Amino acid sequence: MNLVRIALANVRFPASPKESITLATQAMSEASTKAARIICFPECYVPGYRIGKAGPPPDAKFLERAWSLIAESAAKANITVVLGTERFVDGALRLTALVINADGSIAGFQDKVQLDPSEEGTYKPGSERRVFQAGALTFGVVICHEGWRYPETVRWAVRRGAHVVFHPHFDEAEPGSYRPTTFADPANTFHEKAALCRAAENTCYFATVNCASPGSPTTSAVARPDGKLLAYQPYGEEGLLIADIDIDMRRVLVLSLRRRHCLGSTARRSNSHGPHWDYGKYGPGGNRTGRIYPNPNDPGGSIVWN
């Protein structure tokens, strides 16, 4: 086992942009005392998610100051930060996640590429994806709507070695709506089942984080690479969700699945074009022809069709 402790900041929605900085730095300090190596915040936590909210207009100077203060706190706490925020690019506002290294240096941004339709009048989409490092941990970031409805955004990071994909999002209860008490209960919205699917279909950890609010339809949670739930935060309860993830688990699972899959099929080994399996007329599952190869882009050991 190769464990990395992560923290999801299931914190309350900030009353003001200034408070968002205070709450973020407090959560970082607490996560550090609990030996977390990395902390992730909800979508646009600094200055605060603005769709449907009456807040001050976007302020580039405030954002620069906020990022600087949070970077200083990251260095003091020796913790990597995935900060839900917003930024201006060529005069247009984007939803983004700022990744800050444990020494306080800026690793970069992951902009939200797939916007929710309700956001299109306020934000412009990004166009690029990337992965980040925190020591031995490789991770990606998908933001809210992307992770719920665009599985390929998670797949992109995993195929480039991500052990975990962080999923900052924002959701709160609507008046008179159903209030969940158990993660992925059949009566809940589809979102939590989607989180489990993102983990299982990509054999990766999926760490989704929301603000704490009364009656919230989703909460912060970590799904394992086998699609099972590792941990979740009680609904509406403010605090940190701490989880230890095994970054070797994905490779072990993938190799196990590959072995079971190949032994249970009618495939025959072929070495004429390198290591792969021939399936003849039908592919695995009987519905696709082709060959299956070790994925050269994935040190975790996944497989690709050709």
N, C-alpha and C positions, 0 to 999 in steps of 0.2 A: 504493500500500500504506500501511496505517496500523497499524503493529505495536505490540502490547502484550506485554510479557514476563510470563509467569505462572510460578509455582513450585508444584509439588505435593510436599508433605512426606511422602515415603515413609519415615517414621521407624519405629524399633522400638516395640513396645508398651511403655508405661511400666511400670516395676516398682512404682510407687506413685503416688498423686495428686501428691505433691510433685515427683517426677521428671518427671511430665507437663509441669509448668510449665517446668522447666529445659530439657527437650528442645525444647519449643515455642519458647522464646525464642532458643535456639541456632540453630534452623532459620530463624527470622525474620531473625536477624543475617546468616546465611550467604546467604539469598535476597537480602537487600539488597545485599550486596557483589557479587552476580551480576546486579545491575540489574533484578531482578524488581519489578514494580509491585504484585503481589498474590500472596499465598500461601494455599493451602488445606490444611487438616489432615484426617486421617481422622475417621470417625464417633466422636463422644464421646471424642476423644483426651484431653481434660481433663474429668474425672479419670481416664478410662480406661473403655472399653466394659465393662459389668458383666455382661452375659448370659453365663452359663457360667463366670464368673470369681469367685474368692474375694477380694473386696476390701472395704474399709470401706464402711459405709452412706452414702447420699447426705448431703451436708453443705452446706447453703445458705451458711453463712458462709465455708467454704473456697472455694466457687465464686466468691463476690463478691471475695475476695482474689485468687484466681487471675486472674479477668478484669481486675482493676485492674492487676496486674503485667504481664500480657500487653499491655494497652492502652498502658502506659508504654513497653514495648519496641517496640510498633508505631510510636509517635511518634518514638522514638529512631532506628529503622531507616527511617522514612518509607515504610512499606509497609502496604497494606490487608491485613487478615487475615480469612479465613473459618475460624473455629475450631469444630471439632466438639466439642460439650459437652453438658451437660444442665442443666435448670433447673426450679425449682418455679413452678407457676402455680396459684393458688388451692389450695395444699396438695398438688397432684398433680405428679409428676415427669414431665418431657417430655424426649425426645431433641431436640436443637436444634443449630443452627449460629449462633454469635454472629459478626456482621460488625462489624469494627472499622475505622474510617477510618484513613488514613495519618497523621492528626494525633493519633491516640489517642482520638478521640471515638467513641461507640457509635452505629453506624448502625441496629442493630436485630437482631432474631432471625428466623430461619426455622425454625419447629418442624417436626418430622417429622409429617406428616399421615396417611400410610399406614404403619402399623406392621407389622412381621413378626409372625406369630402367636406366635412364641417370646417376643416382647417385651411382650405384652399384659398379663401379670401384674405387670410392673414399671413400665411407662410408660403414660401416657395420650396419645392423639393430639392434635395441634394441629388447627386448623380454617381457617387462613388462609395465603395465599401472597403473596409480594411480590418485587419486583426491587430491585436495589441499583446504586449508581454508584461507580466508581473512576476519576475523571477522565472520559475519553471512553468508557470501557468500561461497558456495562450488562450485569449478570449476574444469574442466578438460582441457587438452590440446591435440589437435591433430595437426599434422604438415603437411601442404601443401597436397601432394598426398594422405595422409591418409584420410583427411576430404573430398576431392573431390570424391574419388572412393571407400572408405571403410566405409559405414555408420555405421557398427558395432563398429567402434572405438569411435564414438560419443555416441552410445547407451550404451557402457560399462560405461562411466562416468556418464551418466544420471541415470542409474539403481543404481548407488551408491550415488545418491543425488545431482549431479551437477545441479546448477541453470543455469550456462552458460558454454559453451565450447569455449575456445579460439583457434583460428586457424591461427597461424603464417604461412605465405606462401611467396614465392617470384616468381614473374612473371614480365616480361618486354616485350615490343613490339619487334616483329621481323621486319626486313626491308620490307616495302611495305604492312604490315598487316593492317587490319581494326582497326580503332581507335574509341572506344566507347565513348559515351557522357552521356548515361542514364543507370542507373543500371538495369541489367536483361533485357535489350532490346532484342527482338527476334534475332537481328542480332549479338548480342554478343556471346562469347563462352558459353558453357554449365555451366561453373564454378559457376557463380553467381546464376543460378537456383539451382545448387546443394547446395549452402549455404542456400537458403530458404527451400529446402527439408530437410536438416539436422536438421533445427529448427523445422519444422512442424511434421516430422515423430517421433521426440523424445520429443516434447512439451518442448523445452528448448530454451534459448537464444543461438545464434551462432554468435560469434564475430570474423570476419575474417580480417586479417591485412596484407597489402602489402607495399612495398616501393613506394614512389612517383617517377614516371619517365614519360617522354613524351610518350604518346600513349599507356600507360599500359593497357593490356587487362582486368585486374581486379583492383579493388580498395578496400579500407578498408570499412567495413560495419557491421552493427548489424542487425540480423534478430530476430524477436520476436518468442515466443513459439507457436503462431498460424500460423507461416510461412509467416507473413507479414514483410515488410521492416520497421525497426525502423529509421535507419539513414545510410547515406553513405557519404564518402568523395568525392568531385569532382575529376574527373580523372586527375592524374598528379599534383595535388595541394598538396604541402608539408604542413604539419601541423598535429595537433591532432584532431581526431574525438572523441568528448565527447558525451557520452550517459548515460542516467539514466535508469537502468533496475530495474524492480519490482520483487524481488525474491519470492514474494507471487503469482505472476501471473501464474506460472506453475501449482501450486497446484489447484488454482481456475479453470483453464482451464481443467485440468485432471478430476476433480470432475464433472464439467459441462458436459464433453464429456461422462463420465461414466453414468451419470444420463440419458442423452439424449439417449445414446445407449441402455441402459437397458429398458427404457420406450418404445422405438420404436421397440423392438424385441418381440418375442413370448416366451422369457425366463421365467422360474418360479423360485422363490426363494427356495433354499434348505439349511437346517441347519444340515443335517446329518453329514457332514464332515467339519463344519465351514462355514464361510460366503462365498458363491459363487453363481453363476447362472448356472442352467442347461439349455442347449439349445437343448436337445433331439437329433433328427437325424442330424440336421444341426447347425453349429455354426453361429455367427453373420455374416451377409452378405450371408448366405446360402451355404457356401463352406467349412466349417470345423466343425467337431464335437468336443465336449470337454466342459470344465468348465472354467469359468473366475474368478480369485481370486484377492483380493487386494495384491499388490506386497509387501512382507515383507521386501524386501531389499531397498525399495524406500519410504522415508518419504514424498516425493512429492505426493504420492497417485496414481501411475500408476497401471496398471493391467497386469496380466500374465495369459497365457493359461496353462491348464493342460489337 
